[in-house]
């Protein structure tokens, strides 16, 4: 590149990167795919939607990349379904970085006990309903919204409403029009 072109490129103002939301969820909960799709439907016209593992680059530290994603996000969405340790950790990172969070729990969410004992042969465990007061007691005072895996439209409306409640905290806050479904 010639000197003239290099100087012209330096003089160009840096384009503002599009704000994004970071979604933390358990990939072992197949129904959460519906929630992720709802988030993309509600927010993708106004915000990038960053989810792992697709947002991660190969050959780089997963923890460092997730930390950087959380540091730069405008807000987070945390689906507690499964109550996996990585999701609780990411919620803690969002909290530590003082990011606004839309905290969600599916109406029939359960604790993913099997993920803790994956290598145990023939271990039969009963599913346990996720109880915020006992299973996630450090944040039992936090309000969360209940979503329903069987109602895409109601879940999309819930996401928009929960987002609007955080308007004073989300920077930048971009108004999302009501849906006419």
GIJOWO-V879235 format. One record per pair of residues at least 24 apart in sequence whose C-alpha atoms are under 6 Angstrom apart, sorted by the first residue. I is the first residue (numbers start at 0). J is the second residue. D is the distance in Angstrom with one decimal. If there is no record, write none. Layout:
[[I J D] [I J D]]
//
This chain:
[[18 46 5.4] [19 46 4.7] [19 47 4.3] [19 48 5.6] [19 72 5.3] [19 73 5.7] [20 48 5.2] [20 72 5.3] [20 73 5.7] [20 74 5.0] [20 75 5.3] [21 49 4.9] [21 75 4.7] [22 50 5.3] [22 75 5.8] [22 76 4.7] [22 77 5.9] [23 77 4.8] [23 86 5.8] [24 78 5.0] [24 86 5.8] [37 155 5.4] [73 169 5.8] [73 170 5.6] [74 98 5.6] [74 99 4.9] [74 100 5.8] [75 100 4.7] [76 100 5.5] [76 101 4.7] [77 102 5.1] [78 103 4.8] [78 104 5.8] [79 104 5.3] [80 104 5.7] [80 108 5.0] [81 109 5.4] [81 110 4.4] [81 111 4.5] [82 110 5.3] [102 143 4.8] [103 143 5.3] [103 144 4.9] [103 145 5.8] [104 145 5.0] [105 145 5.3] [105 146 4.8] [105 147 5.7] [106 145 5.5] [106 146 5.9] [106 147 5.8]]
//
